[in-house]
Amino acid sequence: MPRLRLILLSSLILCLTAVKAQDADTVSVAPVDPEPVDTDYVYLLNADLIRFEKYINPDAQRLMGNVVFRHDSMYMYCDSALFYQDRNSFDAYHNVRVEQGDTLFLYGDSLFYDGNTRLLRVMDNVRLENRTMVLLTDRLNYDRNTDLGWFFDGGTLLDEESTLISEYGQFDTNTKMSVFMDGVSLEGPDYTLTTDTLHYNTDRHMAFLNSPAKIVSDDNVINTSHGRFNTETKSAVLLDRSIVEHSSGENRMTGDSIIYDRDIGRMEGYGDVVINNYKDKIDVHGEYVYYNQKNDSAVVTGKALLIEYSAGDSLFVHADTFRLVTFYNEAGDTVLERQMRGFNKVRAFRTDMQMVADSMVFTTADSSLTLYHDPIMWSEDQQVLGEKIIFYMNDSTIDWAHVIGQALFVQMNDSLHYNQIGGREMKAYFKGGEIDKADVEGNVQAVFYPLDGDSAMIGMNTTEASFLTVYFKMRAVNQIVVYNHSNGVMYPMEKIDEKKMYLPNFQWLERMRPIDAEDVFYWRGKKVEEQLKKNNSLKEVPLPTLRTRNKQ
């Protein structure tokens, strides 16, 4: 019965207006808001004036002044319109406004609406508001069936955190998910993201990346092709060999995947991770890397590899774990020193030098590299070992080395004859990367083979002293100077005492020596009989610990 009354009322209005139209072109219409509303039809609720142009546009009613349409839960307002009642559609002009509940507000200069397909087309000075989002464009289509809108002539999306610009975009007012393509730029107060394709959630302030993208901020430049970026917290999950580079260009991280949190300055890299330090000319590789940018600290594990290339010939160092620690002054604004620590099964290779140790520490304060617990260093036919070895560097070249505890220098003449010098400690000095002289102190013992002019061994010399200095020429023992009281015997080659050919702590550990850069990953430890003797007079050398002045 109510629907019959509605039909009769509408028919009566149309009849009256049709009669009047025979004598006049216009008619005033009072507001009508029928109840209940059939959701299939577009209803005209108000117009100050209706004009019938039967010769110009016989299918349309021209509406003027405070025009209001309703289609189910959506209201549409404008200054004028052409209403195609038979087609269930209309064109609206000037001060167009569309409202749907409290979630969707749409504005523009003109609008076409088809009530059958429930499709809106809005043109010129278009503005769509949806809770915390505002979209500005010149042409917009909106499908009420799916709550999906799209623009194709350029648009700007504004939310609480950022501004997004692109040539094409589409958005879902229910899920708040948007897709933008072609010349996409997402800008915040302190970052800019550019890409070709971007998925963006306006509620979560989350950008999803599936094409090459660059994120530029004051701190870093991020290059990625797959991942997500939170525009509110500035945190990101980056995949597919992404790169995070410091804005200064001094260092960067590359990884199969990277977790980045700018607020706490944290980066975590997974997979094949590489940190490039261009300033110090150091690359660090690992399967997992944790880096804290605020206190300049890092942890590297999983096939961890450090490559130092400042001297031209790269030094490759492997350990189970690397840890970077930075020390600051009390105010926390000045770096005092940095330490790179390697833990467990350290192996190093450079063409002119190879090393193994249980652990190591490199510190920038004095450019020193310390090897702990049974360290060994080789250089061509020479080997040095002890309880601890400290190398003091000068532009990546060894300036001098300090061997502490059961120091032993060995130089191979052939597979049977070795020059050997042992003592409590040894200080070796280098020139041009080669050993020039060595001072040995404390229970010194030496076995060496002097050479004639043809570099042939002329005998075996054994010496015992409290202190001696060895001078080298072209890497060979050239002269030994003994101080204070000493004992020595020279044996002709044909009368060498085989029992005195080797010092008690003699070891030639060639099998442990890294043979190339790849070999640093393969640990070969000492056998039981090759272990250093326990020295009760010396305590175990402790690794450095964090100091109280450390900022973090």
C-alpha positions as CSV (number, residue, x, y, z in Angstrom):
1,M,0.0,0.0,0.0
2,P,2.8,2.6,0.8
3,R,4.5,1.9,-2.6
4,L,1.1,2.3,-4.4
5,R,0.7,5.7,-2.7
6,L,4.2,6.7,-3.8
7,I,3.5,5.8,-7.4
8,L,0.2,7.7,-7.4
9,L,1.9,10.7,-5.9
10,S,4.7,10.7,-8.5
11,S,2.1,10.2,-11.3
12,L,0.1,13.2,-10.1
13,I,3.1,15.4,-10.0
14,L,4.1,14.4,-13.5
15,C,0.6,15.0,-14.8
16,L,0.3,18.4,-13.3
17,T,3.7,19.5,-14.6
18,A,2.9,18.1,-18.1
19,V,-0.3,20.1,-18.2
20,K,1.4,23.3,-17.2
21,A,4.2,22.6,-19.6
22,Q,1.8,23.1,-22.5
23,D,1.5,26.8,-21.5
24,A,4.9,27.3,-19.8
25,D,8.5,26.1,-19.9
26,T,9.1,26.0,-16.2
27,V,7.5,24.8,-13.0
28,S,8.3,25.0,-9.3
29,V,8.6,21.7,-7.4
30,A,8.3,21.3,-3.6
31,P,10.7,19.0,-1.7
32,V,9.7,15.3,-1.8
33,D,11.4,12.7,0.4
34,P,9.3,9.5,-0.2
35,E,9.3,6.8,2.5
36,P,10.2,4.0,2.1
37,V,12.8,4.3,-0.7
38,D,13.2,1.7,-3.4
39,T,16.9,1.2,-3.6
40,D,16.7,0.5,-7.4
41,Y,15.7,4.1,-8.3
42,V,17.2,7.5,-8.2
43,Y,14.8,10.0,-6.5
44,L,14.6,13.7,-7.0
45,L,14.1,15.1,-3.5
46,N,14.3,18.8,-4.3
47,A,14.7,21.4,-7.0
48,D,13.6,25.1,-7.0
49,L,12.7,24.9,-10.7
50,I,12.1,22.2,-13.3
51,R,12.3,23.1,-17.0
52,F,11.1,20.9,-19.8
53,E,12.8,21.3,-23.1
54,K,10.8,18.9,-25.3
55,Y,12.4,20.1,-28.5
56,I,16.0,20.4,-27.4
57,N,16.4,17.5,-24.9
58,P,13.0,15.7,-24.7
59,D,14.4,12.9,-22.5
60,A,15.7,15.1,-19.7
61,Q,14.2,17.3,-17.0
62,R,16.3,20.4,-16.4
63,L,16.6,21.1,-12.7
64,M,17.7,24.4,-11.2
65,G,18.4,25.6,-7.7
66,N,19.1,23.5,-4.6
67,V,18.9,20.2,-6.5
68,V,18.9,17.1,-4.3
69,F,19.0,13.5,-5.4
70,R,18.9,10.4,-3.3
71,H,19.8,6.8,-4.2
72,D,19.4,4.4,-1.3
73,S,21.9,5.7,1.3
74,M,23.6,8.3,-0.9
75,Y,22.6,11.9,-1.3
76,M,23.8,14.1,-4.1
77,Y,23.6,17.9,-4.2
78,C,24.2,20.5,-7.0
79,D,23.1,23.8,-8.4
80,S,21.6,22.4,-11.6
81,A,21.1,19.1,-13.3
82,L,19.7,17.1,-16.2
83,F,17.5,14.3,-14.9
84,Y,17.0,11.3,-17.1
85,Q,14.2,9.6,-15.1
86,D,13.6,6.9,-17.6
87,R,17.3,5.9,-17.6
88,N,17.6,6.3,-13.8
89,S,20.5,8.7,-14.2
90,F,21.4,12.4,-14.2
91,D,24.1,15.0,-15.0
92,A,24.8,17.4,-12.2
93,Y,26.6,20.8,-12.5
94,H,28.1,23.4,-10.2
95,N,28.9,22.9,-6.5
96,V,28.4,19.2,-6.8
97,R,28.5,17.3,-3.5
98,V,28.0,13.6,-2.8
99,E,27.5,12.2,0.8
100,Q,27.3,8.6,1.9
101,G,26.9,8.1,5.6
102,D,29.8,9.7,7.6
103,T,32.5,8.0,5.6
104,L,32.4,9.4,2.0
105,F,32.2,13.0,0.9
106,L,32.8,13.8,-2.8
107,Y,33.0,17.2,-4.4
108,G,33.4,18.5,-8.0
109,D,32.2,20.9,-10.7
110,S,30.2,18.3,-12.6
111,L,29.0,14.7,-12.1
112,F,27.3,12.0,-14.1
113,Y,25.5,9.2,-12.1
114,D,24.0,6.0,-13.5
115,G,21.7,4.5,-10.9
116,N,21.5,1.2,-12.8
117,T,25.3,0.6,-12.8
118,R,25.8,2.7,-9.6
119,L,28.7,4.4,-11.3
120,L,29.8,8.0,-10.5
121,R,31.9,10.1,-12.9
122,V,33.1,13.4,-11.4
123,M,35.0,16.0,-13.3
124,D,37.0,19.2,-12.5
125,N,38.2,20.3,-9.1
126,V,37.4,16.9,-7.7
127,R,37.9,16.3,-4.0
128,L,37.1,13.1,-2.2
129,E,37.2,12.9,1.6
130,N,37.1,9.6,3.5
131,R,37.8,10.0,7.2
132,T,41.5,10.9,7.4
133,M,42.1,10.9,3.6
134,V,41.6,13.6,1.0
135,L,42.0,12.9,-2.7
136,L,42.4,15.8,-5.3
137,T,42.1,15.2,-9.0
138,D,40.3,16.5,-12.2
139,R,38.5,13.3,-13.2
140,L,37.3,10.5,-10.9
141,N,35.2,7.4,-11.4
142,Y,33.6,5.8,-8.4
143,D,31.9,2.4,-8.4
144,R,29.4,2.1,-5.5
145,N,29.0,-1.6,-6.0
146,T,32.6,-2.2,-4.9
147,D,33.3,1.1,-3.1
148,L,36.2,1.4,-5.6
149,G,37.3,4.8,-7.0
150,W,40.0,5.6,-9.6
151,F,41.5,8.5,-11.4
152,F,43.6,8.5,-14.6
153,D,44.7,12.1,-15.3
154,G,46.9,12.7,-12.3
155,G,45.9,13.0,-8.6
156,T,47.1,13.9,-5.2
157,L,46.3,11.9,-2.0
158,L,46.7,13.6,1.4
159,D,46.6,11.9,4.7
160,E,47.8,12.7,8.2
161,E,51.4,11.7,7.5
162,S,52.1,12.3,3.8
163,T,51.3,13.5,0.3
164,L,51.1,11.1,-2.6
165,I,51.1,12.1,-6.2
166,S,50.7,9.9,-9.3
167,E,49.2,9.8,-12.8
168,Y,46.9,6.9,-12.1
169,G,45.4,5.7,-8.9
170,Q,42.6,3.6,-7.5
171,F,41.4,3.2,-3.9
172,D,39.0,1.1,-1.8
173,T,37.1,3.2,0.7
174,N,36.3,0.1,2.8
175,T,39.7,-1.5,3.1
176,K,41.6,1.8,2.7
177,M,43.9,0.2,0.2
178,S,45.1,2.2,-2.7
179,V,47.1,1.5,-5.9
180,F,49.1,4.2,-7.6
181,M,51.0,4.0,-10.9
182,D,53.1,6.1,-13.2
183,G,55.3,8.8,-11.7
184,V,54.4,8.0,-8.1
185,S,55.8,10.3,-5.4
186,L,55.1,9.9,-1.7
187,E,56.4,12.8,0.4
188,G,56.5,13.2,4.2
189,P,58.0,15.9,6.4
190,D,61.5,14.3,6.2
191,Y,61.4,11.7,3.4
192,T,60.5,11.3,-0.3
193,L,59.6,8.0,-1.9
194,T,59.5,7.7,-5.7
195,T,58.5,4.6,-7.7
196,D,56.3,3.5,-10.7
197,T,53.8,1.3,-8.7
198,L,52.7,1.7,-5.1
199,H,50.1,0.1,-2.9
200,Y,49.2,2.2,0.1
201,N,47.0,1.7,3.1
202,T,45.8,5.1,4.5
203,D,44.7,3.7,7.8
204,R,48.0,1.9,8.6
205,H,50.1,4.5,6.8
206,M,51.8,1.6,5.1
207,A,53.3,1.7,1.6
208,F,53.8,-1.6,-0.2
209,L,56.5,-1.7,-2.9
210,N,56.5,-4.0,-5.9
211,S,58.7,-2.1,-8.4
212,P,62.0,-0.2,-8.2
213,A,61.7,2.5,-5.6
214,K,63.9,5.0,-3.9
215,I,63.3,6.5,-0.4
216,V,65.4,9.5,0.4
217,S,65.7,11.0,3.9
218,D,68.1,13.1,5.9
219,D,69.8,10.0,7.2
220,N,69.7,7.4,4.4
221,V,68.9,6.6,0.8
222,I,67.0,3.3,0.3
223,N,66.8,1.5,-3.0
224,T,64.5,-1.5,-3.2
225,S,62.1,-3.2,-5.6
226,H,60.1,-5.2,-3.1
227,G,59.1,-4.4,0.5
228,R,56.9,-2.2,2.7
229,F,57.5,1.2,4.3
230,N,55.6,2.7,7.3
231,T,55.3,6.4,6.7
232,E,54.5,7.1,10.3
233,T,57.4,5.3,12.0
234,K,59.7,5.4,9.0
235,S,60.4,1.7,9.5
236,A,60.7,-0.7,6.5
237,V,61.0,-4.3,5.5
238,L,63.0,-4.5,2.3
239,L,63.4,-7.6,0.1
240,D,65.1,-8.7,-3.1
241,R,68.7,-7.3,-2.7
242,S,67.7,-4.0,-1.3
243,I,70.2,-1.2,-0.4
244,V,70.3,1.2,2.5
245,E,73.0,3.8,2.0
246,H,74.0,6.6,4.5
247,S,73.2,10.0,3.1
248,S,76.9,10.9,3.3
249,G,77.7,8.1,0.9
250,E,80.4,6.7,3.2
251,N,78.7,3.4,3.9
252,R,75.8,1.2,2.9
253,M,74.2,-2.2,3.5
254,T,73.0,-4.5,0.8
255,G,71.0,-7.7,1.7
256,D,68.5,-10.3,0.4
257,S,66.2,-8.8,3.1
258,I,66.6,-5.8,5.5
259,I,64.6,-4.7,8.5
260,Y,65.0,-1.0,8.9
261,D,63.8,1.0,11.9
262,R,64.8,4.7,11.7
263,D,63.5,5.7,15.2
264,I,66.0,3.4,17.0
265,G,68.5,3.5,14.2
266,R,68.4,-0.3,13.7
267,M,69.1,-2.3,10.6
268,E,69.1,-6.1,10.3
269,G,70.2,-7.8,7.2
270,Y,69.5,-11.4,6.2
271,G,70.8,-13.6,3.4
272,D,73.8,-12.5,1.5
273,V,74.5,-9.2,3.4
274,V,77.3,-6.8,2.5
275,I,78.3,-3.6,4.4
276,N,80.5,-1.3,2.4
277,N,82.5,1.2,4.4
278,Y,84.0,3.4,1.6
279,K,85.7,5.8,4.0
280,D,87.8,3.1,5.7
281,K,87.8,0.9,2.6
282,I,86.4,-2.1,4.4
283,D,83.6,-4.5,3.2
284,V,81.9,-6.8,5.6
285,H,79.9,-9.9,4.4
286,G,77.6,-12.2,6.4
287,E,74.4,-14.1,6.4
288,Y,73.1,-12.0,9.3
289,V,74.1,-8.4,10.1
290,Y,72.7,-6.2,13.0
291,Y,73.7,-2.6,12.8
292,N,72.8,0.2,15.2
293,Q,73.3,3.5,13.5
294,K,72.9,5.6,16.6
295,N,75.9,4.1,18.5
296,D,77.7,2.8,15.4
297,S,77.7,-0.8,16.6
298,A,77.3,-4.0,14.5
299,V,77.2,-7.8,14.8
300,V,77.9,-10.0,11.8
301,T,77.5,-13.8,11.7
302,G,77.1,-16.7,9.2
303,K,80.1,-16.9,6.8
304,A,81.3,-13.6,8.2
305,L,84.0,-12.1,6.1
306,L,85.9,-8.8,6.4
307,I,87.7,-7.4,3.4
308,E,90.2,-4.6,3.9
309,Y,91.4,-3.1,0.6
310,S,93.1,0.2,1.4
311,A,96.5,-1.1,0.5
312,G,95.4,-2.3,-2.9
313,D,96.0,-5.9,-2.2
314,S,92.9,-7.0,-0.2
315,L,93.0,-8.7,3.2
316,F,90.3,-11.3,3.7
317,V,89.5,-12.1,7.3
318,H,86.9,-14.7,8.5
319,A,85.5,-15.4,12.0
320,D,82.4,-17.0,13.3
321,T,81.2,-13.6,14.5
322,F,82.4,-10.0,14.0
323,R,81.4,-7.2,16.4
324,L,81.9,-3.5,15.8
325,V,82.0,-1.4,19.0
326,T,82.4,2.4,19.0
327,F,83.6,4.4,22.1
328,Y,82.6,8.0,22.7
329,N,83.6,10.8,25.1
330,E,81.5,11.5,28.2
331,A,79.3,13.9,26.3
332,G,78.6,11.3,23.7
333,D,79.3,13.6,20.7
334,T,82.9,12.6,19.8
335,V,84.2,9.2,18.7
336,L,87.3,8.2,20.7
337,E,87.9,4.9,18.9
338,R,86.3,2.0,17.1
339,Q,87.0,-1.7,17.6
340,M,86.3,-4.5,15.2
341,R,86.3,-7.8,17.1
342,G,86.4,-11.3,15.6
343,F,85.4,-14.3,17.7
344,N,86.2,-17.9,17.2
345,K,88.3,-19.5,14.4
346,V,89.8,-16.4,12.9
347,R,91.5,-16.9,9.6
348,A,93.0,-14.3,7.3
349,F,94.6,-14.2,3.9
350,R,96.5,-11.6,1.9
351,T,99.0,-12.4,-0.8
352,D,101.9,-11.4,1.4
353,M,100.5,-12.4,4.8
354,Q,98.3,-15.1,6.3
355,M,97.0,-15.5,9.9
356,V,95.0,-17.8,12.2
357,A,93.9,-17.2,15.8
358,D,91.1,-18.0,18.1
359,S,90.0,-14.3,18.2
360,M,91.1,-10.8,17.2
361,V,90.6,-7.1,17.9
362,F,91.4,-4.2,15.6
363,T,91.3,-0.8,17.2
364,T,91.5,2.6,15.5
365,A,93.0,4.3,18.5
366,D,96.5,3.0,17.6
367,S,95.7,1.2,14.4
368,S,96.6,-2.1,16.0
369,L,95.4,-5.7,15.3
370,T,95.6,-8.1,18.2
371,L,95.4,-11.9,17.8
372,Y,94.5,-13.9,20.9
373,H,95.0,-17.6,21.9
374,D,97.5,-19.5,19.8
375,P,97.9,-17.0,17.0
376,I,100.1,-17.8,14.0
377,M,101.3,-15.4,11.2
378,W,103.0,-16.5,7.9
379,S,104.7,-14.4,5.3
380,E,106.2,-16.4,2.4
381,D,108.8,-18.8,4.1
382,Q,108.5,-17.2,7.6
383,Q,106.2,-18.1,10.5
384,V,105.6,-16.3,13.8
385,L,103.6,-17.6,16.7
386,G,103.0,-17.0,20.4
387,E,100.3,-16.6,23.0
388,K,99.3,-13.2,21.7
389,I,100.5,-11.1,18.8
390,I,99.9,-7.4,18.3
391,F,100.4,-5.8,14.9
392,Y,100.8,-2.1,14.7
393,M,99.7,-0.8,11.3
394,N,100.7,2.1,9.2
395,D,98.4,2.6,6.2
396,S,97.4,-1.1,6.3
397,T,101.1,-2.1,6.3
398,I,102.7,-3.7,9.3
399,D,104.9,-1.2,11.1
400,W,106.0,-3.5,13.9
401,A,104.7,-6.6,15.7
402,H,104.8,-7.6,19.4
403,V,104.7,-11.3,20.1
404,I,103.9,-12.0,23.8
405,G,104.4,-15.4,25.5
406,Q,106.3,-18.4,24.0
407,A,107.3,-16.3,21.0
408,L,108.7,-18.3,18.1
409,F,110.1,-17.1,14.8
410,V,110.7,-19.8,12.1
411,Q,112.1,-19.5,8.6
412,M,112.2,-22.4,6.3
413,N,115.4,-23.0,4.4
414,D,114.2,-26.4,3.1
415,S,112.0,-29.2,4.4
416,L,114.7,-30.2,7.1
417,H,116.5,-27.0,8.0
418,Y,114.7,-24.1,9.7
419,N,116.0,-20.9,11.2
420,Q,114.4,-20.6,14.6
421,I,114.4,-18.0,17.3
422,G,112.3,-18.4,20.5
423,G,111.9,-16.4,23.7
424,R,109.5,-15.0,26.2
425,E,108.6,-12.1,23.9
426,M,109.6,-10.7,20.6
427,K,109.4,-7.3,18.8
428,A,109.7,-7.4,15.1
429,Y,110.1,-4.3,13.0
430,F,109.2,-4.0,9.3
431,K,110.3,-1.9,6.3
432,G,108.3,-1.9,3.1
433,G,106.2,-4.7,4.3
434,E,109.1,-7.0,5.0
435,I,110.8,-7.8,8.3
436,D,113.9,-5.7,9.0
437,K,115.0,-6.7,12.5
438,A,113.6,-8.4,15.6
439,D,114.4,-8.0,19.3
440,V,113.9,-11.2,21.4
441,E,113.9,-11.2,25.2
442,G,113.7,-13.7,28.0
443,N,115.2,-17.3,27.8
444,V,116.2,-16.7,24.2
445,Q,117.2,-19.8,22.1
446,A,118.2,-19.7,18.5
447,V,119.0,-22.2,15.7
448,F,120.0,-20.7,12.4
449,Y,122.0,-21.6,9.3
450,P,124.5,-19.0,8.0
451,L,124.8,-18.8,4.2
452,D,127.9,-18.3,2.0
453,G,128.0,-16.0,-1.0
454,D,126.1,-18.6,-3.1
455,S,123.3,-18.8,-0.5
456,A,124.4,-22.2,0.5
457,M,124.2,-23.3,4.2
458,I,127.7,-23.5,5.7
459,G,126.7,-24.8,9.1
460,M,124.2,-24.7,12.0
461,N,124.6,-22.1,14.8
462,T,122.9,-22.7,18.2
463,T,122.7,-19.8,20.7
464,E,121.2,-19.2,24.2
465,A,121.0,-15.7,25.7
466,S,118.8,-13.4,27.7
467,F,118.4,-10.9,24.8
468,L,119.4,-10.8,21.2
469,T,118.7,-8.8,18.0
470,V,118.3,-10.4,14.6
471,Y,118.9,-8.4,11.4
472,F,117.4,-9.5,8.1
473,K,118.4,-8.8,4.6
474,M,116.2,-9.7,1.7
475,R,114.0,-11.7,4.2
476,A,116.9,-13.9,5.2
477,V,118.7,-13.9,8.6
478,N,121.8,-11.7,8.0
479,Q,123.2,-11.0,11.4
480,I,122.5,-11.9,15.1
481,V,123.7,-9.7,17.8
482,V,123.8,-11.2,21.3
483,Y,123.8,-9.1,24.4
484,N,125.1,-9.9,27.9
485,H,126.1,-13.5,28.7
486,S,125.4,-16.1,26.0
487,N,126.3,-19.7,24.9
488,G,126.7,-20.7,21.3
489,V,128.0,-23.6,19.2
490,M,128.6,-23.6,15.4
491,Y,128.3,-27.1,13.8
492,P,129.6,-27.7,10.3
493,M,126.9,-29.1,8.0
494,E,128.4,-32.6,8.0
495,K,128.6,-32.7,11.8
496,I,125.2,-31.3,12.7
497,D,123.7,-32.8,15.9
498,E,120.2,-33.8,14.8
499,K,118.9,-33.5,18.4
500,K,119.7,-29.8,18.4
501,M,118.2,-29.0,15.0
502,Y,114.9,-28.0,16.5
503,L,114.0,-25.9,19.5
504,P,111.8,-27.6,22.2
505,N,108.8,-25.5,21.1
506,F,109.4,-25.8,17.3
507,Q,106.4,-26.1,15.1
508,W,106.0,-25.6,11.4
509,L,102.2,-25.4,10.9
510,E,102.0,-25.1,7.1
511,R,98.8,-27.3,7.0
512,M,96.9,-24.6,9.0
513,R,97.9,-21.8,6.6
514,P,95.1,-20.3,4.5
515,I,96.1,-20.8,0.8
516,D,93.6,-18.3,-0.7
517,A,90.7,-16.0,0.0
518,E,88.1,-18.9,-0.1
519,D,90.2,-21.0,2.2
520,V,89.7,-18.6,5.2
521,F,86.3,-20.3,5.7
522,Y,87.8,-23.8,6.4
523,W,89.2,-24.1,9.9
524,R,92.1,-26.5,10.6
525,G,93.0,-26.4,14.3
526,K,96.1,-27.5,16.1
527,K,96.6,-31.1,17.0
528,V,97.1,-32.0,20.7
529,E,100.8,-32.3,20.4
530,E,101.0,-28.9,18.7
531,Q,99.4,-27.0,21.5
532,L,101.4,-24.3,23.3
533,K,102.7,-25.4,26.7
534,K,100.8,-24.0,29.7
535,N,102.6,-21.0,31.1
536,N,101.7,-20.5,34.7
537,S,103.7,-17.3,34.9
538,L,101.4,-15.6,32.4
539,K,97.7,-15.3,33.0
540,E,95.4,-16.0,30.1
541,V,95.1,-12.9,28.0
542,P,91.5,-11.5,28.3
543,L,89.6,-10.0,25.5
544,P,88.7,-6.3,25.8
545,T,85.3,-5.5,27.3
546,L,83.0,-2.5,26.9
547,R,84.2,0.6,28.7
548,T,81.9,2.7,30.8
549,R,82.4,5.6,28.4
550,N,80.7,3.8,25.7
551,K,77.7,5.8,24.6
552,Q,75.3,2.9,24.3
